[in-house]
């Protein structure tokens, strides 16, 4: 056996759980221990940030679509259907969806 220990051996030797070991390993890869982050860790951080941004923008988009649809249905009920119908048909045809 070489000078390397397996994760289970390290956990037993230092009396820590495997989840703590993997958490520390993840933090190390991302440069959280005053070390340079690995390229993989930097990419993972960037991906997580972009995924959060996509989620936020998706929620905002859905909220705005519902608000527009509500506004259009209100204007149609009030007798202003000439402008609303052209916008409404654009929404149902995929213009806003």
N, C-alpha and C positions, 0 to 999 in steps of 0.2 A: 504494500500500500504506500502511496506517495505521501508527502507531507500535508496533504489536504484532508480536511474532515468533511464528512457528510452533514447536511443540515440537521438531521435528527441527533447526530453525535454532539454537535455544537449546542443544540438546545438542552440536551441532558447535562453536558459539562457546565453550562453557565446558568442552568435552572431557569430557562425562559421558554415561552411557548413558541411554536413554529410560526404563528401569526405575527408575533412581535419580530421574529427574525426576518420574515418576508417584508414586513412593514419597513424595518430599518434598511433592508436591501433596496427597496423601492425608493426610499428617501435618499439613500446614497447615490443611486443612479441619477437622481434628479438634482444632485448637487446641494442637498440640504444640510450637509455637515461641513460647510466651508471648503468643499472640494469642487472641482470643475464637474459639471454634470456630464454624463455620457451623452453621446449623440442620440442614442435611443431614448434616454430620459428626457432630453430637450424636445424631441419630436412628440413624445407622449404628452408632455405638458402642453405643447402647442395644439395637439389634436383635442385634448380635453377642453381647452379654452374655446376653440372653434366650435366644438359640439355644443357647449353651453350657449354660445352666441347664436347658433342655428336654432336651438330650442327657444331662446328668448324671441328671436325674430319671427319664428313660426307662431308663437302665442300672440304676438302683437298683430301679425297679419290676420289671424283668425278673428281676433277682437275687432279689428277695423272692418273686415268683411261683414261680420254680423251687424256692426253699427251701420254700415252703408245699406245693407239689405233692409234693416229696420227703418232707416230714414226713407228709403225708396217706397217701402210698403205704406208708411205714414203719408207720404206725399200723394200716392195713388189713391188712398182713402179720402184725401181732402180734395180730390178732383183735379189734381195736377198730373194726370197720367201721360200727357203727351211727351214731356221731357223724361219722365221716369221710365216709360216703357222702352225707350231706346237704350237707356243705361241698363235697365233691368235685363233686356235681351242680351246685352254685352256680358253681363255677369253670368247668366245661365249658359251662354255660348262659350264660356271659358275665359273671358277677358279678365275676370278678377279671381276666379277660383284658382 
